[in-house]
Amino acid sequence: MMTEKPLDSIAEVMTGYPFRGRVESIPDGDLRVIQARDVVDGQLVDLDRLTRIRLPGRARPAEKFVQRDDVIVMIRSEKPYAVHLPFEMPPTVVQNSFNTLRIHRGIPLIPEFLAMILNQSLMRARLAELIKGSTIPYIRVEDLRSVMVPLPPIERQRCLVALESAQRRERQLHRELESARQEWLDAMILAN
C-alpha cells in the first residue's frame, strides 16, 4: 500500500496575489505575473512573455514570489491543473487563480512528480470533488491543503516522472508527424 499524506504536510500551500481588477501591463515593471494564459500544455510558455507589472505604493510581496521548483496549481477552473516551475525565476507572482506549492525541506518528494501526480486522473477526480461555486468554479485553499497525495519512494517517483516525460514526447512527435503528413498531402494535391 502506497503512503498518502495531506498536501499541507508535504508542501506549503500559498495563495496567489489578489489583484483588484484586471492585470495591467507596464513594460518597464519590476515584477512579472503568471496568469492562466501563460500556461500551455501544462508548461509555462516563456518567462520573457510574462506580463510586467508594478504594484501600487511600495508593495513588493516577497512572500508571494514564486521560486525554482515551486508547483503552481490552477484553482479557479472546472479542470484544475498543476505546473512545475523548473527554472530560476525573476521576481514573479501568480495571479490569485493559482496557489503555489513549495515542498517542505526534508520531504522525499520531487517537484516534477508532485505536478505530474496532481495532473493524473486519480488526483483530478479528488480535486474535482473539492470544486465549489457554479459561476466561477474554485477550490478553497483549506480544501486543497487537506487533499491526500500519494507519496511513493523517491526512486519510484523518478521512474514515473521519466515515463510521463517519454509519453509527453511521444504525443508531441505524433502531432509533428500528423502535421508533416498533412503538409505532404497538401503538396501532392497541388503538384502537377
C-alpha positions as CSV (number, residue, x, y, z in Angstrom):
1,M,0.0,0.0,0.0
2,M,1.4,3.4,-1.0
3,T,1.7,6.1,1.6
4,E,-0.6,9.1,1.2
5,K,-0.3,12.4,3.1
6,P,-2.3,15.6,3.3
7,L,-0.8,18.1,0.9
8,D,-0.1,20.7,3.6
9,S,2.1,18.1,5.4
10,I,4.4,17.8,2.4
11,A,4.2,21.4,1.0
12,E,3.4,24.9,2.0
13,V,0.3,26.0,0.1
14,M,0.3,29.7,-0.6
15,T,-2.4,31.8,-2.3
16,G,-1.8,33.9,-5.3
17,Y,-1.5,37.7,-5.3
18,P,-5.0,39.3,-5.0
19,F,-5.1,41.7,-7.9
20,R,-8.1,44.1,-7.7
21,G,-9.3,44.0,-11.2
22,R,-7.5,43.4,-14.5
23,V,-3.7,43.0,-14.6
24,E,-2.4,46.0,-16.4
25,S,0.9,45.6,-18.3
26,I,3.7,48.1,-17.5
27,P,6.6,47.4,-20.0
28,D,9.3,48.5,-17.5
29,G,7.6,47.0,-14.5
30,D,9.8,45.4,-11.9
31,L,7.6,42.3,-11.3
32,R,6.1,39.7,-13.5
33,V,2.8,37.9,-13.1
34,I,1.9,34.4,-14.2
35,Q,-1.7,34.2,-15.5
36,A,-3.7,31.3,-16.9
37,R,-2.9,32.4,-20.5
38,D,0.8,31.9,-19.7
39,V,0.4,28.1,-19.4
40,V,0.1,25.9,-22.4
41,D,0.1,22.1,-22.3
42,G,1.0,22.1,-18.6
43,Q,4.1,24.2,-19.0
44,L,4.9,27.9,-18.6
45,V,5.2,29.4,-22.1
46,D,8.1,31.8,-21.8
47,L,9.4,34.0,-18.9
48,D,10.0,36.9,-21.3
49,R,6.4,36.9,-22.3
50,L,5.0,37.2,-18.8
51,T,3.2,40.5,-18.1
52,R,5.3,43.0,-16.4
53,I,3.7,44.9,-13.6
54,R,4.4,47.5,-10.9
55,L,2.4,47.1,-7.7
56,P,0.8,50.2,-6.1
57,G,2.8,52.0,-3.5
58,R,5.7,50.2,-2.0
59,A,4.1,46.8,-2.1
60,R,6.6,44.1,-3.0
61,P,5.2,40.9,-1.6
62,A,8.4,38.8,-1.4
63,E,6.5,36.1,0.4
64,K,4.3,35.7,-2.8
65,F,7.2,35.4,-5.2
66,V,7.5,32.0,-6.9
67,Q,10.8,30.2,-6.9
68,R,12.5,27.5,-8.8
69,D,10.9,24.1,-8.2
70,D,7.6,25.5,-6.9
71,V,4.5,23.9,-8.3
72,I,1.6,26.2,-9.2
73,V,-2.0,24.9,-9.2
74,M,-4.9,26.4,-11.1
75,I,-7.7,26.6,-8.6
76,R,-10.3,28.7,-10.5
77,S,-11.3,26.2,-13.1
78,E,-13.6,23.3,-13.7
79,K,-10.4,21.4,-14.6
80,P,-7.7,22.3,-12.1
81,Y,-4.1,21.6,-13.2
82,A,-0.6,21.8,-11.8
83,V,2.6,23.2,-13.4
84,H,6.2,22.7,-12.2
85,L,8.5,25.7,-12.4
86,P,11.9,24.1,-13.1
87,F,14.0,27.3,-13.5
88,E,15.2,30.3,-11.6
89,M,12.5,33.0,-11.6
90,P,12.9,36.8,-11.7
91,P,10.6,38.5,-9.1
92,T,7.3,36.9,-10.1
93,V,3.9,36.4,-8.5
94,V,1.0,34.3,-9.6
95,Q,-2.5,35.7,-10.1
96,N,-4.9,34.5,-7.4
97,S,-6.3,31.9,-9.9
98,F,-3.3,29.9,-8.8
99,N,-2.0,28.6,-5.5
100,T,1.7,28.0,-5.1
101,L,3.1,24.7,-3.6
102,R,6.6,24.8,-2.0
103,I,7.8,21.4,-0.8
104,H,8.9,21.4,2.8
105,R,12.6,20.7,3.4
106,G,13.4,17.1,4.1
107,I,10.3,15.7,2.4
108,P,11.3,13.0,-0.1
109,L,9.3,14.5,-3.0
110,I,10.4,15.5,-6.4
111,P,8.6,18.7,-7.6
112,E,8.1,17.3,-11.1
113,F,6.4,14.3,-9.5
114,L,4.1,16.5,-7.4
115,A,3.0,18.4,-10.5
116,M,2.6,15.2,-12.5
117,I,0.6,13.4,-9.9
118,L,-1.7,16.3,-9.4
119,N,-2.4,16.2,-13.2
120,Q,-3.2,12.4,-13.2
121,S,-6.8,11.2,-13.3
122,L,-6.8,9.9,-9.7
123,M,-5.9,13.3,-8.3
124,R,-8.0,15.2,-10.8
125,A,-11.0,13.3,-9.5
126,R,-10.1,14.2,-6.0
127,L,-9.6,17.8,-6.9
128,A,-12.9,17.9,-8.8
129,E,-14.7,16.8,-5.6
130,L,-13.4,19.9,-3.9
131,I,-14.7,22.4,-6.5
132,K,-17.2,25.0,-5.2
133,G,-19.1,27.7,-7.0
134,S,-21.2,27.4,-10.1
135,T,-20.5,30.7,-12.0
136,I,-16.7,30.7,-11.2
137,P,-15.6,27.3,-10.1
138,Y,-12.9,27.3,-7.5
139,I,-11.1,25.2,-4.8
140,R,-10.8,26.7,-1.4
141,V,-7.2,26.8,-0.1
142,E,-8.3,24.9,3.1
143,D,-9.6,22.1,0.9
144,L,-6.5,22.0,-1.2
145,R,-4.3,21.8,1.9
146,S,-6.2,18.7,3.1
147,V,-6.3,16.7,-0.2
148,M,-4.4,13.4,0.2
149,V,-1.4,13.0,-2.1
150,P,0.3,9.6,-2.9
151,L,4.0,9.6,-1.8
152,P,5.9,6.7,-3.3
153,P,9.6,6.1,-2.6
154,I,11.9,8.6,-4.4
155,E,13.2,6.1,-7.0
156,R,9.6,5.3,-8.0
157,Q,8.9,9.0,-8.3
158,R,11.9,9.3,-10.7
159,C,10.7,6.4,-12.8
160,L,7.2,7.7,-13.0
161,V,8.4,11.2,-14.0
162,A,10.7,9.7,-16.7
163,L,7.8,7.6,-18.0
164,E,5.4,10.6,-18.1
165,S,8.1,12.7,-19.9
166,A,8.5,10.0,-22.5
167,Q,4.8,9.9,-23.0
168,R,4.6,13.6,-23.4
169,R,7.4,13.5,-26.0
170,E,5.7,10.7,-27.9
171,R,2.5,12.8,-28.1
172,Q,4.5,15.7,-29.4
173,L,6.1,13.5,-32.1
174,H,2.7,12.2,-33.1
175,R,1.4,15.8,-33.6
176,E,4.5,16.7,-35.6
177,L,4.1,13.5,-37.8
178,E,0.5,14.3,-38.4
179,S,1.3,17.8,-39.4
180,A,4.1,16.6,-41.8
181,R,1.7,14.1,-43.4
182,Q,-0.9,16.8,-43.9
183,E,1.7,19.1,-45.5
184,W,2.9,16.3,-47.7
185,L,-0.7,15.5,-48.8
186,D,-1.4,19.2,-49.5
187,A,1.8,19.4,-51.6
188,M,0.8,16.3,-53.6
189,I,-2.7,17.7,-54.3
190,L,-1.2,21.0,-55.6
191,A,1.5,19.2,-57.6
192,N,1.0,18.9,-61.4
